[in-house]
């Protein structure tokens, strides 16, 4: 099999000549092909069968112990001009990067199968969707790409019609961390990844294409490619409004996208519909609103912490036809991870008898890959070609102090500043230290494919006549009290905050104007059903003016990293907030409950 598109055939031939595979297989995306791949991997020990009674169609993959997370320090943006990549990205000159990667790829697929994987990011007939082709020597990658993208014959047909595609070349190589690189060439719309078989390093349609390359495409073409979930909130009147929300990895995006309303709100008629849990592509519609699609077709979610309490919708979709990666197993072959239940695992994520002295049973970044259609809350509009209209954009991080539960931006420019100022304690989703505070603008620090200064300017460019832009909010579910405990219950109760946001969008809720933005008063939030102490709610809605002055000063230092390319409008907005704070007493002030 090959393609009717000569440029694609030529590229595949060139890559085969470079990598020297034993055979070439063009993927058609069929169920028969998928079943055959799973059978081959099970026979070779690359996958392990799980309990067929409790988890039919489910398998477990154990990655190399040194290949368990994204490797941001080995992920490069390769633009001709270094400043186009920006200080937010590791950079390498394209000529040097190609020479280095060509040397690694030379002969690397000898004795292996080269898989040609045509895929579509987004509903197959959507004008917002974009296509790519990944060449890989990993059957595990092919199986995951079938779940995560619209992969196979229909994607190939669209590529042949359109005549262009993002080119991705991947090999697991020797899984040697000293010979591991993920290179992005935005000006060429191409990706090359070597030496890793893990998720975002190897499933090139995900972070590599759908964010790093797509963000570059989006700036050129006038849309946005964002690290955001998309969720539909249906109110008791039957109206559904859609929210796009950006959080760093492993900070609750999947839980929020599949939120189950708390009992009192469920009885009142509130419902939540899942469109996507990780990536959002938004473009202006003819009506001036931003319309969004989820470019992915599945979920590649973090397993630890997922349970019937935290995310019952996620748990319900994982009992069949799921690929698990680096979870533990019980004695009867069921998948297990910390936070799931009270059972005792038999084997840890490396297949060793579980010993608590060696650490967690499941790797902290262990994952599940599953089709989005298996989610009980999957939206009937998730595959709409035009996308869904966005009413509100939410930014959020993981901060134990300072940031209130929710802030509403005064306008678009203030909202862009709040997004640019985002910071969070790091998690296990990327290699490196956990719990370190870092600036993570729009949750795009690891994923923006060009200079953040230009990215901020691109966001600001949407504030123009004729646009009906969504309101922008910032949330912090993770604020702690003096005793070290979380002040806000989170999970399903986050809907109480989303409901206030949507009421603000409709002009049906009040707020208090403060130097940092608009905040709800205690009685503006529907918390009657919570056993939430008044002091906790007061703390969640309090502003430490002195602390915020320091935050804005630190933001100035961060903005200075981008030099003259930083939009002056963004710096003016930061200065305006700081000036307003400086005229207020440095003593902490509480928002009145009245």
C-alpha positions in Angstrom: 0.0 0.0 0.0 1.1 3.6 -0.6 -0.6 6.9 -1.3 -1.8 8.7 -4.4 0.0 11.8 -3.0 3.5 11.8 -4.6 5.0 14.1 -2.0 4.0 11.7 0.8 5.3 8.6 -1.0 8.6 10.4 -1.7 9.0 11.4 2.0 8.3 7.8 3.1 10.8 6.5 0.7 13.4 9.0 1.9 12.8 8.1 5.5 12.9 4.4 4.8 16.2 4.8 2.9 17.6 6.7 6.0 16.3 4.2 8.7 16.6 0.9 6.7 13.6 -1.0 8.1 12.9 -4.6 7.5 9.4 -3.8 6.2 7.0 -0.9 5.7 3.4 -1.0 6.9 0.9 1.7 5.9 -1.7 1.9 8.7 -5.4 1.8 7.7 -6.8 2.4 11.2 -9.1 -0.7 11.1 -10.2 -2.8 14.0 -8.5 -5.8 12.5 -5.2 -4.0 12.2 -5.5 -2.8 15.9 -6.3 -6.3 17.1 -3.4 -7.7 15.2 -1.0 -5.2 16.7 -2.1 -6.0 20.2 -1.7 -9.7 19.6 1.8 -9.2 18.3 2.8 -7.1 21.3 1.3 -9.5 23.7 3.2 -12.4 22.0 6.5 -10.4 22.2 5.9 -9.3 25.9 5.6 -5.6 25.0 2.1 -5.7 26.4 0.7 -7.8 29.2 -2.9 -9.0 29.3 -5.0 -7.8 32.3 -8.0 -9.6 33.9 -10.3 -10.4 31.0 -13.3 -10.7 33.3 -13.0 -7.4 35.0 -11.2 -5.5 32.3 -11.9 -7.0 28.9 -9.7 -5.8 26.1 -7.4 -4.0 28.5 -3.6 -4.4 28.4 -0.6 -3.1 30.3 2.6 -1.7 28.9 5.7 -1.3 31.1 8.1 1.3 29.7 11.8 1.4 30.3 12.5 2.7 33.8 14.4 5.6 32.4 11.6 6.5 29.9 8.6 7.6 32.0 7.9 11.3 31.4 8.3 14.1 29.0 11.9 15.4 28.7 11.6 19.1 28.4 15.3 19.8 28.6 15.8 17.5 25.5 12.9 19.1 23.6 14.0 21.7 21.1 12.4 24.3 18.9 14.6 24.6 15.7 13.9 27.9 14.0 16.3 29.8 11.8 16.4 32.7 14.2 17.0 31.9 17.8 14.8 34.8 19.0 11.8 33.2 17.2 12.0 30.3 19.6 12.4 32.6 22.6 13.9 32.2 26.0 11.0 29.9 26.9 12.3 27.2 24.6 15.6 25.2 24.3 16.8 26.1 20.8 19.0 24.5 18.2 19.8 25.7 14.7 17.9 23.6 12.1 21.0 22.6 10.2 22.7 21.3 13.4 19.5 19.6 14.5 19.0 17.8 11.2 22.6 16.6 11.2 22.4 15.3 14.7 19.1 13.5 14.1 20.1 12.1 10.7 23.1 10.5 12.4 20.8 8.9 15.1 18.2 7.8 12.6 20.7 6.2 10.1 19.9 2.5 10.1 18.0 2.6 13.3 15.1 0.5 12.0 17.1 -2.4 10.8 15.2 -5.6 11.7 12.1 -3.5 12.6 8.8 -2.5 10.9 8.4 1.1 9.7 4.8 2.1 10.3 3.3 4.9 8.3 0.6 6.5 10.4 -1.7 9.1 8.7 -3.8 10.9 11.3 -6.2 13.8 11.6 -6.2 16.1 14.7 -9.8 17.1 15.1 -13.1 15.9 13.6 -12.3 14.4 10.2 -14.5 16.9 8.3 -13.8 20.0 10.5 -12.2 23.0 8.8 -10.4 23.6 12.1 -8.7 20.1 11.9 -5.1 19.6 10.7 -3.5 16.4 9.5 -0.1 14.8 9.9 1.8 11.6 9.2 3.9 9.9 11.8 6.6 7.3 10.8 7.5 5.1 13.8 9.0 1.8 14.6 6.8 1.3 17.7 3.7 -0.8 17.5 2.8 0.6 20.9 2.8 4.1 19.4 0.6 3.0 16.5 -2.0 1.5 18.9 -2.0 4.6 21.0 -2.3 6.9 18.0 -5.4 4.9 16.9 -7.0 5.7 20.2 -5.8 9.3 20.4 -6.3 10.5 16.8 -8.6 9.9 13.8 -6.0 7.6 12.3 -5.9 5.6 9.0 -7.7 5.6 5.7 -10.0 8.6 6.2 -7.1 10.8 7.4 -5.0 9.7 4.4 -7.8 10.6 2.1 -8.0 14.1 3.6 -4.2 14.5 3.3 -4.4 13.5 -0.4 -7.2 16.0 -1.0 -5.4 18.9 0.8 -1.9 18.2 -0.4 -0.1 19.1 2.9 0.6 17.5 6.3 2.8 17.8 9.3 5.7 15.3 9.0 6.8 13.3 12.1 9.6 10.8 12.3 10.0 8.7 15.4 12.1 5.8 16.6 12.6 4.3 20.0 16.2 3.9 19.1 18.0 2.2 22.0 16.0 4.0 24.7 19.3 5.6 25.8 18.6 8.9 27.6 22.0 10.1 26.4 20.7 9.6 22.8 17.3 11.1 23.2 16.0 14.2 21.5 12.7 15.7 20.4 13.2 18.2 17.7 10.5 20.6 16.2 11.0 22.5 13.0 8.0 24.9 12.9 9.1 26.6 9.7 9.1 23.1 8.0 6.0 21.8 9.8 8.0 18.7 10.9 8.9 16.8 14.0 11.7 14.3 14.8 11.9 12.3 18.0 14.5 9.7 18.9 15.2 7.5 21.9 11.9 7.5 23.8 8.8 5.4 23.6 6.9 7.4 26.2 3.6 9.3 25.5 4.3 12.9 24.6 7.8 12.1 23.4 6.6 9.4 21.0 2.9 10.1 20.2 3.8 12.9 17.9 0.2 14.0 17.2 -0.2 15.0 20.9 2.0 17.7 22.4 4.5 17.8 19.5 1.9 18.5 16.7 -1.2 19.6 18.5 0.6 22.2 20.6 4.2 23.0 19.6 3.7 22.9 15.8 0.1 23.9 15.9 0.7 27.0 18.0 3.1 28.2 15.3 0.5 27.4 12.6 -2.2 29.1 14.7 -0.2 32.3 14.8 0.3 32.3 11.1 -3.3 31.5 10.3 -5.1 33.5 13.0 -6.3 30.9 15.6 -5.2 29.5 18.9 -3.7 26.1 19.8 -3.9 25.7 23.6 -3.2 23.4 26.5 -6.8 23.5 27.6 -9.7 21.2 28.4 -13.2 21.9 26.9 -16.2 21.3 29.0 -19.9 22.0 28.6 -21.9 23.2 31.6 -25.7 22.6 31.2 -27.7 24.7 33.6 -31.2 23.8 35.1 -32.8 25.8 32.2 -31.3 23.4 29.7 -28.7 25.9 28.3 -25.2 24.6 27.7 -22.3 27.0 27.8 -18.7 25.9 27.0 -15.6 26.7 29.0 -12.0 26.3 27.9 -9.6 25.9 30.9 -5.8 25.8 31.1 -4.0 24.0 33.9 -0.5 22.5 34.0 -0.3 18.7 33.5 -1.4 16.6 36.4 -3.3 19.6 38.0 -6.8 18.4 37.6 -7.7 19.0 33.9 -9.1 15.5 33.3 -11.1 15.6 36.6 -12.6 19.0 35.7 -13.4 18.0 32.1 -15.4 15.0 33.4 -16.8 16.6 36.5 -19.8 15.1 38.2 -22.0 17.7 39.8 -22.4 17.6 43.6 -25.6 16.0 44.8 -27.5 19.3 45.4 -26.6 20.8 42.0 -27.3 17.5 40.3 -30.8 17.4 41.8 -31.3 21.0 40.7 -30.6 20.0 37.1 -27.0 20.8 36.5 -25.1 18.6 34.0 -21.6 18.5 32.7 -20.5 17.4 29.2 -16.9 16.4 28.2 -15.5 17.7 24.9 -11.8 17.3 25.7 -9.4 17.1 28.6 -6.1 18.4 27.4 -5.9 20.3 24.1 -8.1 23.0 22.6 -8.0 24.6 19.2 -10.0 27.9 19.0 -10.7 30.1 15.9 -12.9 33.1 15.5 -16.3 32.3 13.9 -18.3 34.6 11.6 -20.2 35.7 14.7 -17.1 37.0 16.3 -17.1 34.3 19.0 -14.3 31.8 19.5 -15.3 28.3 18.4 -13.3 25.3 19.7 -12.6 21.7 18.8 -10.7 19.0 20.7 -8.1 17.9 18.2 -7.7 14.6 20.1 -10.0 11.5 19.9 -9.0 9.9 23.2 -7.6 10.5 26.7 -4.0 10.0 27.8 -4.7 10.6 31.4 -2.7 10.3 34.7 -3.8 7.2 36.6 -2.7 7.9 40.2 -5.4 9.7 42.1 -8.2 8.7 39.7 -10.9 7.0 41.7 -14.7 6.7 42.2 -14.5 9.8 44.4 -12.2 12.0 42.4 -13.4 11.1 38.8 -16.1 8.5 38.5 -16.6 9.2 34.8 -12.9 8.5 34.1 -13.0 5.3 36.2 -16.2 4.1 34.4 -14.5 4.3 31.0 -11.4 2.4 32.0 -13.0 -1.1 32.6 -12.6 -2.1 28.9 -10.5 -1.5 25.8 -7.9 0.6 27.5 -4.1 0.6 27.3 -2.5 1.2 30.7 1.1 2.3 31.0 3.3 1.9 34.1 0.4 1.0 36.6 0.7 -1.7 39.1 -1.4 -4.9 39.1 -3.2 -6.9 41.7 -2.9 -10.7 42.3 -5.8 -11.4 40.0 -4.4 -9.2 37.2 -6.4 -6.0 37.6 -4.8 -2.6 37.1 -4.0 -0.7 40.3 -2.6 2.7 41.3 -2.4 4.8 44.4 -5.7 6.4 45.3 -7.8 3.8 43.4 -9.0 1.6 46.2 -7.9 -0.2 49.3 -6.6 -3.3 47.6 -3.0 -4.4 47.9 -1.0 -4.6 44.6 1.0 -7.7 43.8 3.3 -6.3 41.2 4.7 -2.8 40.9 4.9 -0.8 37.7 8.2 -2.5 36.7 6.7 -6.0 37.2 8.5 -6.6 40.5 6.8 -8.0 43.6 5.5 -4.9 45.3 7.7 -3.6 48.1 6.7 -0.3 49.7 10.4 0.4 50.5 11.0 0.8 46.8 8.4 3.6 46.4 4.9 3.7 44.9 3.4 0.7 43.3 2.3 2.6 40.2 4.6 5.2 38.7 3.5 8.7 39.7 3.1 9.5 36.0 1.5 6.2 35.0 -1.2 6.6 32.3 -4.3 5.3 30.6 -5.1 5.6 26.9 -8.7 5.2 26.0 -11.1 6.4 23.3 -13.1 9.5 24.3 -16.3 7.8 23.2 -16.1 5.5 26.2 -16.5 8.5 28.6 -20.0 8.5 30.1 -20.1 12.3 30.0 -18.8 12.5 26.3 -20.6 15.4 24.6 -22.9 14.8 21.7 -21.3 18.0 20.2 -17.6 16.9 20.6 -17.5 15.8 16.9 -19.3 18.9 15.5 -17.3 20.1 12.6 -17.7 23.8 13.5 -16.7 23.2 17.1 -18.5 24.6 20.2 -18.7 28.3 21.1 -16.6 29.3 24.1 -18.3 31.5 26.8 -15.4 31.6 29.3 -11.6 30.9 29.4 -10.1 29.8 32.7 -6.5 29.8 33.8 -5.4 28.0 36.9 -2.4 26.7 38.7 -1.4 24.8 41.8 -0.6 27.4 44.5 -0.8 26.8 48.2 -1.1 30.5 49.0 -1.7 34.1 47.7 -4.0 33.3 44.8 -7.7 33.5 45.6 -10.2 30.8 44.7 -11.3 32.7 41.6 -10.6 36.1 39.9 -12.5 37.5 37.0 -10.4 39.7 34.6 -11.7 43.2 34.0 -11.1 42.8 30.2 -9.3 40.8 27.6 -5.8 42.5 28.2 -6.1 42.0 31.9 -7.0 38.3 31.3 -4.0 37.8 29.0 -1.8 39.2 31.8 -3.4 36.8 34.3 -2.7 33.9 31.9 0.9 35.1 31.3 1.4 35.4 35.1 0.3 31.8 35.8 2.6 29.9 38.1 2.3 26.5 39.7 4.2 23.9 41.8 5.6 21.3 39.4 4.3 17.7 39.2 5.5 14.3 38.1 4.2 14.8 34.5 7.7 16.0 33.5 11.1 14.8 34.5 12.8 16.8 37.3 12.0 18.0 40.8 8.5 18.0 42.0 6.9 20.8 44.1 9.1 23.6 42.7 7.3 26.9 41.9 7.7 27.9 38.3 6.1 30.4 35.9 3.9 28.6 33.4 2.2 31.1 31.2 -1.2 29.8 30.0 0.1 26.3 31.0 2.1 26.5 27.8 5.7 26.7 29.0 6.6 23.2 27.8 4.4 23.5 24.7 4.5 26.9 23.0 6.4 26.5 19.7 7.7 30.0 19.5 8.7 33.1 21.5 6.3 33.7 24.4 6.5 37.5 23.7 5.0 36.9 20.3 2.6 34.4 21.8 1.3 37.0 24.2 1.0 39.5 21.3 -1.0 36.9 19.3 -3.4 36.5 22.2 -3.8 40.3 22.5 -4.5 40.6 18.7 -7.9 39.0 19.2 -9.1 42.1 21.0 -10.4 43.9 17.9 -13.6 45.3 16.6 -16.2 42.7 15.7 -15.0 40.1 18.2 -17.3 38.8 21.0 -14.6 37.5 23.2 -15.2 35.2 26.2 -14.6 36.4 29.7 -11.3 35.3 31.3 -11.0 33.9 34.8 -8.2 32.6 37.0 -8.8 29.9 39.6 -6.8 28.2 42.4 -8.3 25.0 43.8 -5.2 24.2 45.8 -4.9 27.0 48.4 -4.1 25.7 51.9 -4.8 27.0 55.4 -2.4 27.4 58.2 -2.8 23.7 59.1 -1.6 22.6 55.7 -5.0 21.3 54.6 -6.8 22.4 51.4 -9.3 25.1 52.0 -11.6 24.2 49.1 -13.1 20.7 48.6 -12.4 20.7 44.9 -13.6 17.9 42.5 -17.3 18.1 41.9 -17.7 21.2 44.0 -15.6 23.2 41.5 -18.9 23.4 39.6 -20.0 26.0 42.2 -17.3 28.3 41.0 -17.9 27.6 37.3 -21.6 28.4 37.9 -20.7 31.8 39.3 -18.4 32.4 36.2 -21.2 31.6 33.8 -23.6 33.8 35.7 -21.1 36.6 35.4 -20.9 36.0 31.6 -24.7 36.3 31.5 -24.7 39.5 33.7 -26.6 37.7 36.4 -24.1 37.6 39.3 -22.4 40.3 41.4 -18.7 40.7 42.2 -16.4 43.1 44.0 -13.8 45.1 42.1 -10.3 44.8 43.5 -6.8 45.8 42.2 -6.3 42.2 41.0 -9.7 41.8 39.3 -13.3 41.0 40.2 -13.9 38.5 43.1 -17.2 37.0 44.3 -18.4 37.7 47.8 -19.0 34.8 50.0 -22.7 34.8 49.4 -22.3 35.0 45.6 -21.1 31.3 45.6 -23.6 28.5 46.1 -21.9 26.8 49.0 -24.9 26.2 51.3 -24.6 22.5 51.0 -20.9 22.5 52.0 -19.7 22.2 55.5 -17.3 25.0 54.8 -16.2 27.1 57.7 -16.8 30.8 57.2 -13.1 31.5 58.0 -12.1 29.1 55.2 -14.3 30.9 52.6 -13.0 34.2 53.8 -9.4 33.0 53.4 -10.2 31.7 49.9 -11.5 35.1 48.8 -8.9 37.2 50.6 -6.2 39.4 49.1 -2.7 39.8 50.6 -2.0 43.2 49.1 1.7 43.1 50.1 2.1 39.6 48.7 0.4 40.7 45.4 2.8 43.6 45.1 5.7 41.2 45.3 4.0 39.0 42.8 3.6 41.8 40.3 7.2 42.9 40.9 8.3 39.3 40.2 6.1 39.3 37.1 8.0 42.4 35.9 11.3 40.4 36.2 9.8 37.6 34.2 8.5 39.9 31.5 11.9 41.5 31.3 13.3 38.2 30.1 11.6 38.8 26.8 13.1 42.2 26.2 11.8 44.5 23.5 9.6 41.8 21.9 7.2 41.8 24.9 4.0 43.7 24.0 4.0 47.1 25.7 0.3 46.6 26.4 1.0 43.7 28.6 3.6 45.6 30.6 1.3 48.5 31.0 -1.4 46.2 32.4 1.1 44.8 34.9 2.1 48.3 35.9 -1.5 49.4 36.3 -2.2 46.5 38.7 0.9 47.2 40.7 0.1 50.9 40.9 -3.4 50.1 42.3 -2.0 47.8 44.9 0.6 50.3 46.0 -2.1 52.9 47.0 -3.6 50.3 49.4 -2.3 49.4 52.8 0.1 46.5 52.8 -2.0 44.8 55.5 -4.1 41.8 54.2 -7.7 42.8 53.5 -10.7 40.6 53.4 -13.5 40.7 50.9 -16.6 41.6 52.8 -19.2 38.9 53.1 -22.1 41.3 52.8 
